[in-house]
Amino acid sequence: MAEWIAIAAPADQAEGTEMVVAGWLKQVGDSVTQNEPLLEISTDKVTVEIAAPVTGILREILKPADQPVEAGEVLGRIEAGATAAAQPAAPAPELTPAVRRLLAEHGLQASAITGTGRDGRITVQDVEAHLASRAAAPARPESAGIPSRRVPHTAMRRSIAQHMAHSVAVAPHVTSVFEADLSAVVAHREAHRPAFEADGVKLTYTAYFVRAGVAALQAVPEANSRWHDDALELFEDCNIGVATALPEGGLILPVIHRAQTLDLKATAERLQDLTQRARAGALSVKDVQHGTFSISNHGVSGSLVAAPIVIPQPQSAILGVGKLERRPVARERDGKEAVEVRPMCYVTVTIDHRVLDGYQANAFLTRWVEEIERWS
């Protein structure tokens, strides 16, 4: 008897996410080759291809598209070494005149109805049952005469929605807002950007925000923690996720692991690599795992202030940095007040109020702003 080999979901599921079958690339009965992509698994963080463990025939699909998946769960089975015999395609079941008339009257496609007759043939009763189920469904707002169109949710969008709703349900969100003068950072970046680019590294403002984030996390370690019912788990490493917009829509949080061990250039290099691979759909599961804190540089798309930014569970806080704007501010010069135009931005930290109080949130932002404004 031929051996059937299991196709399993990744065992190292990213914490705080749900996996969903995005779609199968092969059907039952298809021949497959070892390491050939069989299906895609999606989360709110990353899409992963699952490859065939052996060459043979796909015999079972146990988890169809849009079904949730547990880490390590068996998704299907391959008959190892088997070869599919070429068979002519089965003709589509014929429709009786009565069925064709019902379909035409109600503007239905035969492909939308499951046939229960002989050889899968669609019967009049099948069409009537489909019409009855459609009539019993609750009316949707778009059926009230307003022109509209429906765009099906992607697996990533559904997962993001579930995660956002879960986060605000379990963690009381509170946001503090500060203002930061980026003059020192702007000057430093202009002075060092050519040298970085000569080495193939793009020096972005986000790299500075990550470095300041490390200093603030070390000053207020509770911001780099996880809530448990019996204790607060404080992390030694600053694993900072950076929100990255994807070309097809949605956000992903690739993680700069052990950011406290990096300098500015290494941070910029890591950011560049993660961002490029995120937008190319080439991140691995490890790239989005074990984040302990996150940053959303939402100012790159023009936003001044965003509050609250939903905390990625099970983290305890997220930093938000708004758009850099040149605007007039009051400064003291030689004992006198003067109005100067400076590159300014609003910065927020949204906290899980179970973990941190307003005092700690303000201490975090105070340290972050100090690091940015005193950059040398």
FENKA-V124731 format. One record per pair of residues at least 12 apart in sequence whose C-alpha atoms are under 6 Angstrom apart, sorted by the first residue. I is the first residue (numbers start at 1). J is the second residue. Records with the same first field share a line. If there is no record, write none. Layout:
BEGIN
I: J + J
END
This chain:
BEGIN
3: 79 + 80
4: 77 + 78 + 79 + 80
5: 77 + 78
6: 76 + 77
7: 74 + 75 + 76 + 77
8: 72 + 73 + 74 + 75
9: 71 + 72 + 73
10: 71 + 72
11: 71 + 72
13: 71
14: 289
16: 313
18: 43
19: 42 + 43 + 68 + 69
20: 41 + 42 + 66 + 67 + 68 + 69
21: 41 + 65 + 66 + 67
22: 40 + 41 + 42 + 65 + 66
23: 39 + 40 + 65
24: 39
25: 38 + 39
26: 38
28: 58 + 59
29: 57 + 58 + 59
30: 57 + 58
31: 56 + 57 + 84
32: 55 + 56 + 57
33: 55
34: 52 + 53 + 54 + 55
35: 51 + 52
36: 51 + 52
37: 50 + 51
38: 50 + 51
43: 156 + 159
44: 156 + 159 + 160
45: 252
55: 80 + 81
56: 79 + 80 + 81 + 82
57: 78 + 79 + 82
58: 78
59: 77 + 78
60: 76 + 77
61: 76
62: 75 + 76
63: 75
93: 121
99: 124
171: 352
172: 352 + 353
173: 351 + 352
174: 350 + 351
175: 308 + 349 + 350
176: 348 + 349
177: 347 + 348
178: 346 + 347
179: 345 + 346 + 347
180: 344 + 345 + 369
181: 343 + 344 + 373
182: 343 + 344
183: 343
184: 373 + 375
201: 269
203: 268
207: 267 + 268
212: 368 + 371
214: 260
216: 364 + 367 + 368
220: 364
223: 316 + 317
224: 292 + 293
225: 316
226: 315 + 316
237: 258
238: 258 + 259 + 260
239: 256 + 257 + 258 + 259 + 291 + 292
240: 255 + 256 + 291 + 293 + 294
241: 253 + 254 + 255 + 291 + 294
242: 254 + 294 + 295
243: 296
246: 279
254: 287 + 288
255: 287 + 288 + 291
292: 315
294: 318
295: 318 + 319 + 320
296: 320
297: 320 + 321
298: 322
299: 322 + 323
302: 323
303: 322 + 323
304: 322 + 323
305: 322
308: 350
316: 351 + 352
317: 350 + 351
318: 349 + 350
319: 348 + 349
320: 347 + 348
321: 347
322: 345 + 346
323: 345
324: 344 + 345
325: 343 + 344
326: 342 + 343 + 344
327: 341 + 342
328: 340 + 341
END
